[in-house]
C-alpha cells in the first residue's frame, strides 16, 4: 500500500483511512463532500496541514474554534491526538484525549496548565465540536449542545509557532480519521450561531472570522490570507461522500443517531 501511495498523487487516500471512515463506527452525519483524511504510521510518521505563523491566529480576547471530525486515537495506548493547535505549551490547542476510558474533547487556551476536559467525541463518527472563550468562561460544544463550562479569565496567551491542523508543534500526534471545515474566530460565537451554521459552508468574510479551512481538496483559507500546506505522510483529501445510515442528508441538514 505504501508503494501505491508513493506512486500516486498525495491527494489520494490510503486504504486504511477509507476502511476506518466507511466501515468502522456508523457515520451519523456527513457535513460536506470533501475533507482532510489522515492515516498516520505512529510513531514513525504523521501528516498535517501547516499554516504559517501570524499574530491573527492567536486571538487574546474572545475566541471560537470549530471543526467537524471523525477521528480515533490509534493505537489505543496513545492518550491524546491533536485536532488543531498553536503550541499547547504556550497558547491554544484542541484535541481528543482518553479520559477515564472515554474519548473526550480537551482544550488548552493559555498554554501549559490551562487543560480542560469536557464532552465526548464518539470515535469514527462525524461530530461537530466548538470551543469558545467569552471573556469569563470557556465552553465546549458537541454537535451544538453545551457539553462543559469552565470559569476562565483573559487575556489568552500567544505563541510565535505555526498553526497546525491534525498536529501541534509540541504534540505531533495525528489522529486517525478525518477533519473538515475548520474555523477560527476572534469573537465568542453563541450556541445559536454555532447551531445555525455548523452544517453550512462559509465562503465569504464575516465579522470576527479569522480563517476557514474547508479542506475541499486543498488547505487554502477560504476567506483570508492564511493558506496552509500539507506536510508529512499519511495525509490527503477524500473527495467523495461516505455512506450514511440515518437517511438522506444535504449540506444544510444535520443527521444524528442519538
WODARA-V626909 format. One record per residue. N is the residue number from 1. RES is the residue in one small letter. OMEGA is omega in whole degrees, -180 to 180 (999 if undefined). BURIAL is + if it has 24 or more other ideal C-beta (glycine too) atoms within 12 Angstrom, else -. Layout:
n/res/omega/burial
N/RES/OMEGA/BURIAL
N/RES/OMEGA/BURIAL
This chain:
n/res/omega/burial
1/x/-180/-
2/x/179/-
3/x/179/-
4/x/-180/-
5/x/180/+
6/x/-177/-
7/x/180/-
8/x/179/-
9/x/180/-
10/x/179/+
11/x/180/-
12/x/-171/+
13/x/175/+
14/x/-178/+
15/x/-178/-
16/x/-179/+
17/x/176/+
18/x/180/+
19/x/-179/-
20/x/-174/+
21/x/-174/+
22/x/-170/+
23/x/-174/-
24/x/180/+
25/x/177/+
26/x/-179/+
27/x/-174/+
28/x/180/+
29/x/174/+
30/x/-171/+
31/x/-175/+
32/x/-170/+
33/x/178/-
34/x/-178/+
35/x/175/+
36/x/-180/+
37/x/-173/+
38/x/177/+
39/x/-173/+
40/x/174/+
41/x/-175/-
42/x/4/+
43/x/-172/-
44/x/-177/-
45/x/173/-
46/x/179/+
47/x/-175/+
48/x/171/+
49/x/176/+
50/x/174/+
51/x/-175/+
52/x/-180/-
53/x/176/-
54/x/-177/+
55/x/-179/-
56/x/-179/+
57/x/-178/+
58/x/179/+
59/x/-178/+
60/x/175/-
61/x/178/-
62/x/-170/+
63/x/169/+
64/x/172/+
65/x/177/+
66/x/174/+
67/x/166/+
68/x/179/+
69/x/169/+
70/x/-167/+
71/x/174/+
72/x/166/+
73/x/-175/+
74/x/4/+
75/x/-174/-
76/x/-179/-
77/x/178/-
78/x/-168/+
79/x/-172/-
80/x/174/+
81/x/-176/+
82/x/170/+
83/x/174/+
84/x/-179/+
85/x/177/+
86/x/-178/+
87/x/-174/+
88/x/178/+
89/x/-175/-
90/x/-172/+
91/x/-172/+
92/x/179/+
93/x/177/+
94/x/-178/+
95/x/177/+
96/x/-179/+
97/x/174/+
98/x/-178/+
99/x/-177/-
100/x/-180/-
101/x/-178/-
102/x/178/-
103/x/-165/+
104/x/173/+
105/x/178/+
106/x/177/+
107/x/165/+
108/x/175/+
109/x/-177/+
110/x/177/+
111/x/-178/+
112/x/-178/-
113/x/-179/-
114/x/-177/+
115/x/172/+
116/x/177/+
117/x/176/+
118/x/179/+
119/x/-178/+
120/x/176/+
121/x/-177/+
122/x/-174/+
123/x/172/+
124/x/-180/+
125/x/-179/+
126/x/-177/+
127/x/174/+
128/x/178/+
129/x/176/+
130/x/174/+
131/x/-173/+
132/x/168/+
133/x/-175/+
134/x/180/+
135/x/179/-
136/x/-177/-
137/x/166/-
138/x/-177/+
139/x/174/+
140/x/177/+
141/x/173/+
142/x/-178/+
143/x/177/+
144/x/179/+
145/x/177/+
146/x/-176/+
147/x/-178/+
148/x/178/+
149/x/-179/-
150/x/172/+
151/x/-177/-
152/x/175/+
153/x/177/-
154/x/-3/-
155/x/174/-
156/x/-177/+
157/x/-176/+
158/x/177/+
159/x/175/+
160/x/-178/-
161/x/171/+
162/x/170/+
163/x/176/+
164/x/171/+
165/x/-176/+
166/x/180/+
167/x/175/+
168/x/-177/+
169/x/180/+
170/x/175/+
171/x/-174/+
172/x/-179/+
173/x/-179/+
174/x/176/+
175/x/171/+
176/x/180/+
177/x/-171/+
178/x/175/+
179/x/-177/+
180/x/170/+
181/x/179/+
182/x/-179/+
183/x/177/+
184/x/-176/+
185/x/170/+
186/x/173/+
187/x/177/+
188/x/179/+
189/x/179/+
190/x/177/-
191/x/179/+
192/x/179/-
193/x/178/+
194/x/-178/+
195/x/-174/-
196/x/-173/-
197/x/-174/+
198/x/180/+
199/x/-177/+
200/x/175/+
201/x/175/+
202/x/-176/+
203/x/-179/-
204/x/-179/-
205/x/175/-
206/x/-179/-
207/x/177/-
208/x/-178/+
209/x/-178/+
210/x/-177/+
211/x/175/+
212/x/177/+
213/x/-176/+
214/x/177/+
215/x/179/+
216/x/180/+
217/x/177/+
218/x/-177/-
219/x/-177/+
220/x/170/+
221/x/-173/+
222/x/-171/+
223/x/-174/+
224/x/-172/+
225/x/-171/-
226/x/179/+
227/x/177/-
228/x/177/+
229/x/178/-
230/x/179/+
231/x/175/+
232/x/-176/+
233/x/178/+
234/x/-178/+
235/x/180/+
236/x/-177/+
237/x/173/+
238/x/-171/+
239/x/172/-
240/x/-172/-
241/x/174/-
242/x/177/+
243/x/176/-
244/x/-174/+
245/x/178/-
246/x/174/-
247/x/-178/-
248/x/178/-
249/x/173/+
250/x/-180/-
251/x/-180/+
252/x/178/-
253/x/-176/-
254/x/-175/+
255/x/179/+
256/x/179/+
257/x/-172/-
258/x/999/-
